[in-house]
Amino acid sequence: MTSETRNSSHTVSEFILLGFPCRWEIQLFLFSIFFKTYILTLLGNMAIVCAVRWNPRLHTPMYILLANFSFLEICYVNSDVPNMLANFLSQNKTISFARCLLQLYFFFSLGTTECLFLSTMAYDQFLAICRPLDYPTIMTTKFCSSLVVFCWVYGFLWFLIPGILVTQLPFCGPNVIDDFLCDLGPLLALASACVPIPGTVLICGTMGSLLIFATFFYITGSYTLVLRAVIQVPSVAGRKKAFSTCSSHLAIVFLFYGSVMMTYVSPGSGQVEGMQKFTTLFYSVLTPFFNPMIYSLRNKEMKDALKKVLGAS
């Protein structure tokens, strides 16, 4: 084999997603749990989008970013959860080759977009708290819209090269994926069983690590400056309000990046068989589920707007 990404006919026409192997009764129980979580995730994030859309007082950069982030979470769970739910009720648990690669691209592109939105929201908080006088002139509606477009477009462009490389890999026979979705690691492992692919592994690993660490360190640096500014606020009420504003953002950041790093950049993440699917489950299913609760519970304006959307007095 002289080329790891040569064009060759794929002998694999479908993959088998093992998901969470267990007895049929437990499969049905898991289906009911994740189906309820899925519906609540959709309703909660849709409520935030509607609250921002219908309340003129929330037409500010912070809430525009939050509405886009909630819409992103809706797209994120739809990239993997419906197929996972179908697999709970399926006997063969197969997914076609084309659908698998399509899920891979959308799942990682949306994950990349989430990293960019979390970074953009950190930048917004930095400007609002550390440079309040300059905030209205810098974070205009036009500039905020440009940041939103950048996050969506660049998020889907970043994973384009790894996605194309994966489509060119030869899958010669092994087709069992010990996961509930078409994740990058298991697919590279299946391809490497057919031919050595060090170049593709290096490119995918480098681009993934660069994205995760660059955005994480930027967010960490931004909130370090924010917390320093909050500590210097003279009034207790002012400190409490400023801390409440960014604490919800920090909660989502720690939930998302903690599980992502355990999955993709933790040195021991590949040593425990079957554990990757649980960390993937956390950041791809549970984080979008917690998002509406965290933002609504920590924000009085959002709570009031959600009450109007839900018809509460």
Kinemage of the C-alpha trace (Angstrom):
@kinemage 1
@onewidth
@group {chain A} dominant
@subgroup {mainchain}
@vectorlist {calphas} color= white
{ca met a 1} P 0.000 0.000 0.000
{ca thr a 2} L 1.681 3.180 -1.165
{ca ser a 3} L -1.064 5.651 -0.316
{ca glu a 4} L -3.292 5.685 2.743
{ca thr a 5} L -5.975 7.820 1.139
{ca arg a 6} L -6.074 6.342 -2.325
{ca asn a 7} L -9.374 5.959 -4.132
{ca ser a 8} L -10.505 2.377 -3.810
{ca ser a 9} L -13.819 0.594 -3.773
{ca his a 10} L -15.151 0.337 -0.238
{ca thr a 11} L -15.991 -3.219 0.726
{ca val a 12} L -17.928 -1.880 3.725
{ca ser a 13} L -21.412 -0.690 2.776
{ca glu a 14} L -22.667 -0.225 6.338
{ca phe a 15} L -21.462 -0.031 9.921
{ca ile a 16} L -22.855 -1.619 13.068
{ca leu a 17} L -23.257 0.769 16.021
{ca leu a 18} L -23.179 -1.323 19.174
{ca gly a 19} L -24.547 1.530 21.287
{ca phe a 20} L -25.225 0.259 24.809
{ca pro a 21} L -25.458 -3.557 24.595
{ca cys a 22} L -27.821 -4.950 27.227
{ca arg a 23} L -31.052 -6.895 27.616
{ca trp a 24} L -34.114 -5.856 25.617
{ca glu a 25} L -35.960 -4.649 28.730
{ca ile a 26} L -33.060 -2.355 29.629
{ca gln a 27} L -32.873 -1.150 26.028
{ca leu a 28} L -36.516 -0.062 26.272
{ca phe a 29} L -35.842 1.647 29.601
{ca leu a 30} L -32.870 3.540 28.145
{ca phe a 31} L -34.969 4.491 25.136
{ca ser a 32} L -37.631 6.028 27.373
{ca ile a 33} L -35.031 7.944 29.423
{ca phe a 34} L -33.171 9.371 26.419
{ca phe a 35} L -36.375 10.086 24.513
{ca lys a 36} L -37.672 12.218 27.401
{ca thr a 37} L -34.268 13.922 27.679
{ca tyr a 38} L -34.309 14.606 23.933
{ca ile a 39} L -37.786 16.144 23.984
{ca leu a 40} L -36.995 18.293 27.035
{ca thr a 41} L -33.751 19.446 25.383
{ca leu a 42} L -35.608 20.523 22.260
{ca leu a 43} L -38.369 22.290 24.225
{ca gly a 44} L -35.958 24.034 26.603
{ca asn a 45} L -33.661 25.379 23.905
{ca met a 46} L -36.583 26.309 21.640
{ca ala a 47} L -38.057 28.275 24.555
{ca ile a 48} L -34.841 30.309 24.842
{ca val a 49} L -34.797 30.989 21.085
{ca cys a 50} L -38.450 32.108 21.169
{ca ala a 51} L -37.936 34.210 24.303
{ca val a 52} L -35.102 36.150 22.663
{ca arg a 53} L -36.974 36.432 19.368
{ca trp a 54} L -40.222 37.745 20.863
{ca asn a 55} L -38.889 39.958 23.673
{ca pro a 56} L -37.460 43.270 22.356
{ca arg a 57} L -35.597 43.821 25.639
{ca leu a 58} L -33.473 40.758 24.857
{ca his a 59} L -32.383 42.026 21.429
{ca thr a 60} L -28.870 42.638 22.739
{ca pro a 61} L -25.592 40.971 21.703
{ca met a 62} L -25.451 38.712 24.778
{ca tyr a 63} L -28.926 37.294 24.181
{ca ile a 64} L -28.499 37.124 20.402
{ca leu a 65} L -25.452 34.929 20.995
{ca leu a 66} L -27.390 32.892 23.555
{ca ala a 67} L -30.280 32.337 21.123
{ca asn a 68} L -27.873 31.153 18.432
{ca phe a 69} L -26.156 28.916 20.962
{ca ser a 70} L -29.502 27.363 21.934
{ca phe a 71} L -30.378 26.818 18.266
{ca leu a 72} L -26.962 25.187 17.865
{ca glu a 73} L -27.755 22.824 20.748
{ca ile a 74} L -30.985 21.832 18.978
{ca cys a 75} L -28.995 20.993 15.843
{ca tyr a 76} L -26.343 19.212 17.919
{ca val a 77} L -28.704 16.750 19.590
{ca asn a 78} L -30.448 16.125 16.264
{ca ser a 79} L -27.138 15.023 14.738
{ca asp a 80} L -26.861 11.946 16.961
{ca val a 81} L -29.816 11.362 19.323
{ca pro a 82} L -32.523 10.353 16.775
{ca asn a 83} L -30.268 7.629 15.366
{ca met a 84} L -29.354 6.503 18.895
{ca leu a 85} L -33.043 6.235 19.795
{ca ala a 86} L -33.767 4.237 16.637
{ca asn a 87} L -30.920 1.861 17.486
{ca phe a 88} L -32.440 1.106 20.894
{ca leu a 89} L -35.460 -0.339 19.078
{ca ser a 90} L -33.504 -1.939 16.225
{ca gln a 91} L -32.271 -5.505 16.036
{ca asn a 92} L -29.430 -5.065 13.514
{ca lys a 93} L -28.283 -1.545 14.640
{ca thr a 94} L -26.774 -0.754 11.238
{ca ile a 95} L -26.098 2.599 9.584
{ca ser a 96} L -25.170 2.997 5.927
{ca phe a 97} L -21.675 4.087 4.916
{ca ala a 98} L -22.935 7.419 3.509
{ca arg a 99} L -25.142 8.201 6.529
{ca cys a 100} L -22.280 7.362 8.889
{ca leu a 101} L -19.868 9.780 7.196
{ca leu a 102} L -22.583 12.431 6.977
{ca gln a 103} L -23.269 12.084 10.710
{ca leu a 104} L -19.541 12.301 11.412
{ca tyr a 105} L -19.219 15.568 9.467
{ca phe a 106} L -22.260 17.277 10.983
{ca phe a 107} L -21.507 16.073 14.522
{ca phe a 108} L -17.948 17.424 14.490
{ca ser a 109} L -18.829 20.583 12.564
{ca leu a 110} L -21.519 21.436 15.120
{ca gly a 111} L -19.074 20.623 17.930
{ca thr a 112} L -16.549 22.997 16.341
{ca thr a 113} L -19.239 25.672 16.059
{ca glu a 114} L -20.015 25.204 19.761
{ca cys a 115} L -16.368 25.848 20.671
{ca leu a 116} L -16.423 29.044 18.595
{ca phe a 117} L -19.690 30.258 20.125
{ca leu a 118} L -18.416 29.645 23.655
{ca ser a 119} L -15.311 31.678 22.770
{ca thr a 120} L -17.421 34.465 21.289
{ca met a 121} L -19.654 34.553 24.368
{ca ala a 122} L -16.530 34.777 26.542
{ca tyr a 123} L -15.344 37.729 24.446
{ca asp a 124} L -18.741 39.393 24.895
{ca gln a 125} L -18.531 38.947 28.675
{ca phe a 126} L -14.982 40.312 28.695
{ca leu a 127} L -16.042 43.466 26.869
{ca ala a 128} L -19.163 43.942 29.001
{ca ile a 129} L -17.355 43.660 32.351
{ca cys a 130} L -13.759 44.709 31.666
{ca arg a 131} L -14.449 47.457 29.109
{ca pro a 132} L -18.022 48.624 29.823
{ca leu a 133} L -17.511 52.118 28.375
{ca asp a 134} L -16.261 50.741 25.048
{ca tyr a 135} L -18.823 47.924 24.899
{ca pro a 136} L -21.603 49.814 23.025
{ca thr a 137} L -19.208 51.038 20.327
{ca ile a 138} L -17.417 47.696 19.860
{ca met a 139} L -20.202 45.125 20.283
{ca thr a 140} L -22.690 46.655 17.880
{ca thr a 141} L -25.533 44.635 16.379
{ca lys a 142} L -23.682 44.539 13.039
{ca phe a 143} L -20.474 43.280 14.650
{ca cys a 144} L -22.400 40.728 16.710
{ca ser a 145} L -24.101 39.454 13.539
{ca ser a 146} L -20.689 39.140 11.879
{ca leu a 147} L -19.435 37.060 14.809
{ca val a 148} L -22.487 34.799 14.561
{ca val a 149} L -21.921 34.246 10.827
{ca phe a 150} L -18.226 33.596 11.453
{ca cys a 151} L -18.985 30.917 14.065
{ca trp a 152} L -21.437 29.062 11.816
{ca val a 153} L -19.386 29.266 8.601
{ca tyr a 154} L -15.959 28.605 10.101
{ca gly a 155} L -17.382 25.813 12.246
{ca phe a 156} L -18.435 23.883 9.146
{ca leu a 157} L -15.234 24.697 7.242
{ca trp a 158} L -12.847 23.555 10.002
{ca phe a 159} L -13.754 19.863 9.819
{ca leu a 160} L -13.967 19.811 6.013
{ca ile a 161} L -10.398 18.552 5.475
{ca pro a 162} L -10.570 15.747 8.090
{ca gly a 163} L -13.995 14.817 6.742
{ca ile a 164} L -12.689 14.515 3.180
{ca leu a 165} L -9.694 12.473 4.373
{ca val a 166} L -11.985 10.020 6.169
{ca thr a 167} L -14.111 9.524 3.038
{ca gln a 168} L -10.961 8.467 1.153
{ca leu a 169} L -9.899 5.830 3.677
{ca pro a 170} L -10.179 2.161 2.700
{ca phe a 171} L -12.574 0.230 4.938
{ca cys a 172} L -11.822 -3.336 3.970
{ca gly a 173} L -14.023 -5.439 6.227
{ca pro a 174} L -14.288 -4.687 9.983
{ca asn a 175} L -17.429 -2.586 10.457
{ca val a 176} L -18.381 -2.804 14.162
{ca ile a 177} L -18.237 0.515 16.060
{ca asp a 178} L -18.434 0.294 19.847
{ca asp a 179} L -20.317 3.582 20.165
{ca phe a 180} L -23.778 5.054 19.655
{ca leu a 181} L -22.638 7.318 16.789
{ca cys a 182} L -20.058 7.419 14.010
{ca asp a 183} L -17.211 8.936 15.993
{ca leu a 184} L -13.843 9.790 14.499
{ca gly a 185} L -11.682 7.557 16.711
{ca pro a 186} L -13.509 4.276 16.035
{ca leu a 187} L -13.634 4.994 12.282
{ca leu a 188} L -9.890 5.653 12.137
{ca ala a 189} L -9.317 2.452 14.105
{ca leu a 190} L -11.360 0.445 11.571
{ca ala a 191} L -9.475 1.985 8.648
{ca ser a 192} L -6.077 1.418 10.288
{ca ala a 193} L -6.929 -2.289 10.526
{ca cys a 194} L -6.799 -2.334 6.717
{ca val a 195} L -3.800 -0.085 6.023
{ca pro a 196} L -1.525 2.179 8.119
{ca ile a 197} L -2.906 5.744 8.135
{ca pro a 198} L -0.446 7.783 10.246
{ca gly a 199} L -0.886 10.917 8.121
{ca thr a 200} L -4.665 11.035 8.469
{ca val a 201} L -4.481 10.302 12.208
{ca leu a 202} L -1.903 13.089 12.657
{ca ile a 203} L -3.922 15.675 10.693
{ca cys a 204} L -7.210 14.843 12.447
{ca gly a 205} L -5.563 14.776 15.879
{ca thr a 206} L -3.682 18.029 15.306
{ca met a 207} L -6.715 19.927 14.036
{ca gly a 208} L -8.912 18.606 16.844
{ca ser a 209} L -6.399 19.396 19.589
{ca leu a 210} L -5.615 22.819 18.122
{ca leu a 211} L -9.291 23.767 18.124
{ca ile a 212} L -9.998 22.442 21.623
{ca phe a 213} L -6.919 23.922 23.311
{ca ala a 214} L -6.959 27.272 21.466
{ca thr a 215} L -10.595 27.987 22.318
{ca phe a 216} L -10.303 26.605 25.854
{ca phe a 217} L -7.251 28.721 26.710
{ca tyr a 218} L -8.869 31.794 25.140
{ca ile a 219} L -12.027 31.268 27.209
{ca thr a 220} L -9.992 30.610 30.363
{ca gly a 221} L -7.923 33.758 29.795
{ca ser a 222} L -11.007 35.871 29.131
{ca tyr a 223} L -12.784 34.743 32.297
{ca thr a 224} L -9.620 35.162 34.356
{ca leu a 225} L -9.606 38.838 33.364
{ca val a 226} L -13.348 39.019 34.012
{ca leu a 227} L -13.015 37.564 37.529
{ca arg a 228} L -10.186 39.987 38.304
{ca ala a 229} L -12.437 42.853 37.250
{ca val a 230} L -15.369 41.478 39.256
{ca ile a 231} L -13.265 41.288 42.436
{ca gln a 232} L -12.397 44.987 42.053
{ca val a 233} L -16.057 46.056 41.835
{ca pro a 234} L -16.616 48.159 44.990
{ca ser a 235} L -20.218 47.232 45.792
{ca val a 236} L -21.332 43.773 46.897
{ca ala a 237} L -24.463 44.025 44.737
{ca gly a 238} L -22.352 44.915 41.701
{ca arg a 239} L -20.023 41.969 42.276
{ca lys a 240} L -22.972 39.603 42.708
{ca lys a 241} L -24.638 40.789 39.498
{ca ala a 242} L -21.424 40.581 37.465
{ca phe a 243} L -20.594 37.116 38.815
{ca ser a 244} L -24.136 35.897 38.129
{ca thr a 245} L -23.856 37.122 34.553
{ca cys a 246} L -20.841 34.980 33.707
{ca ser a 247} L -21.318 32.019 36.073
{ca ser a 248} L -23.842 30.380 33.734
{ca his a 249} L -21.378 30.670 30.859
{ca leu a 250} L -18.632 29.120 32.956
{ca ala a 251} L -20.894 26.225 33.951
{ca ile a 252} L -21.543 25.334 30.296
{ca val a 253} L -17.834 25.723 29.463
{ca phe a 254} L -16.751 23.332 32.212
{ca leu a 255} L -19.452 20.791 31.339
{ca phe a 256} L -18.599 20.834 27.639
{ca tyr a 257} L -14.803 21.069 27.693
{ca gly a 258} L -14.400 18.718 30.652
{ca ser a 259} L -16.101 15.851 28.832
{ca val a 260} L -14.576 16.733 25.434
{ca met a 261} L -11.053 16.652 26.836
{ca met a 262} L -11.695 13.354 28.586
{ca thr a 263} L -12.837 11.958 25.229
{ca tyr a 264} L -10.284 13.346 22.794
{ca val a 265} L -7.207 14.726 24.546
{ca ser a 266} L -6.952 12.852 27.853
{ca pro a 267} L -3.876 10.556 27.758
{ca gly a 268} L -5.841 7.659 29.195
{ca ser a 269} L -9.063 8.161 27.255
{ca gly a 270} L -8.385 5.319 24.868
{ca gln a 271} L -7.232 2.839 27.504
{ca val a 272} L -10.576 1.991 29.073
{ca glu a 273} L -12.649 0.042 26.605
{ca gly a 274} L -16.146 1.378 26.074
{ca met a 275} L -15.665 4.479 28.247
{ca gln a 276} L -15.445 6.942 25.339
{ca lys a 277} L -19.125 6.501 24.514
{ca phe a 278} L -20.092 7.674 28.018
{ca thr a 279} L -18.030 10.864 27.878
{ca thr a 280} L -19.331 11.480 24.349
{ca leu a 281} L -22.852 10.982 25.690
{ca phe a 282} L -22.228 13.621 28.345
{ca tyr a 283} L -21.148 16.488 26.091
{ca ser a 284} L -23.373 15.632 23.117
{ca val a 285} L -26.626 14.815 24.957
{ca leu a 286} L -26.522 15.986 28.569
{ca thr a 287} L -24.813 19.369 28.078
{ca pro a 288} L -27.507 20.571 25.620
{ca phe a 289} L -30.089 19.287 28.119
{ca phe a 290} L -28.623 21.312 31.013
{ca asn a 291} L -28.105 24.457 28.918
{ca pro a 292} L -31.654 25.923 29.265
{ca met a 293} L -31.786 25.193 33.005
{ca ile a 294} L -28.417 26.785 33.710
{ca tyr a 295} L -29.135 29.958 31.740
{ca ser a 296} L -32.707 30.395 32.972
{ca leu a 297} L -31.969 29.723 36.638
{ca arg a 298} L -29.043 32.157 36.771
{ca asn a 299} L -30.609 35.007 34.791
{ca lys a 300} L -33.630 37.007 35.991
{ca glu a 301} L -34.278 38.625 32.597
{ca met a 302} L -34.293 35.220 30.903
{ca lys a 303} L -36.568 33.758 33.588
{ca asp a 304} L -39.065 36.594 33.076
{ca ala a 305} L -38.950 36.195 29.292
{ca leu a 306} L -39.434 32.422 29.543
{ca lys a 307} L -42.451 32.919 31.804
{ca lys a 308} L -44.054 35.041 29.079
{ca val a 309} L -43.242 32.457 26.409
{ca leu a 310} L -44.650 29.648 28.538
{ca gly a 311} L -47.729 31.677 29.412
{ca ala a 312} L -46.986 31.952 33.128
{ca ser a 313} L -48.123 34.950 35.085
